[in-house]
Amino acid sequence: HRDCGSALTISVLLSDPAEVSGGDFVTYCEGTPIAHKMEQGDAILFNSEDLHNISTVTGGMRQSIVVELYSSYRS
């Protein structure tokens, strides 16, 4: 999906990846998926409108916090 409307998105992994199966953060480069192996506390910052997703969680519970940043430019 894409986080339309915001400028930047930050996703922070709260879970211990040793307690979760699957749930990789995935971005795309020219249509090719790239899985990012994150550790607990790691964050990824990206342009909100870039295609991204989380791979299927097959065990445990994946928890994260996501913050979307909006442009407030005023002339």
C-alpha positions in Angstrom: 0.0 0.0 0.0 1.0 3.7 0.0 0.4 6.2 2.8 -1.1 8.9 0.6 -1.4 12.4 1.9 1.6 12.5 4.2 5.1 13.4 3.2 7.2 10.9 5.2 6.5 7.8 7.2 8.5 6.3 10.1 7.9 2.7 11.2 9.6 1.5 14.4 9.7 -2.2 15.2 8.6 -2.7 18.9 8.6 -6.5 18.9 11.6 -8.8 19.4 12.0 -10.4 16.0 13.1 -13.7 17.8 9.5 -14.0 19.0 7.9 -13.4 15.6 7.9 -15.5 12.4 7.5 -13.5 9.2 6.5 -9.8 9.4 9.4 -8.3 7.5 9.1 -4.7 6.3 9.0 -4.8 2.5 9.8 -1.9 0.1 10.0 -2.1 -3.7 12.7 -1.1 -6.2 11.5 -1.0 -9.8 8.8 -3.6 -8.8 11.2 -5.9 -7.0 10.4 -6.6 -3.4 13.1 -5.9 -0.8 12.6 -7.4 2.6 14.2 -5.5 5.5 15.3 -7.5 8.5 14.8 -5.2 11.4 15.8 -5.6 15.0 13.8 -4.4 18.0 13.9 -0.6 18.1 15.0 -0.2 14.5 13.2 2.4 12.4 12.7 2.9 8.7 12.0 6.3 7.2 10.6 6.5 3.7 8.6 8.7 1.4 5.0 8.0 2.3 3.8 7.4 -1.2 6.4 4.7 -1.9 4.9 1.2 -2.2 5.5 -0.9 1.0 4.0 -3.6 3.1 4.6 -6.2 5.8 5.1 -9.8 4.9 2.7 -12.3 6.4 3.2 -12.9 10.2 3.1 -16.7 10.6 3.9 -16.8 14.3 3.9 -14.5 17.3 2.7 -11.0 17.4 4.4 -8.2 15.5 4.1 -4.8 17.0 5.2 -1.5 15.6 4.5 2.2 15.9 4.0 4.2 12.7 4.2 8.0 12.5 3.2 9.9 9.3 4.6 13.4 8.9 2.7 16.0 6.9 4.0 19.0 5.1 2.7 22.2 6.7 4.2 24.6 4.2 2.4 27.9 4.0 3.3 30.8 1.7 
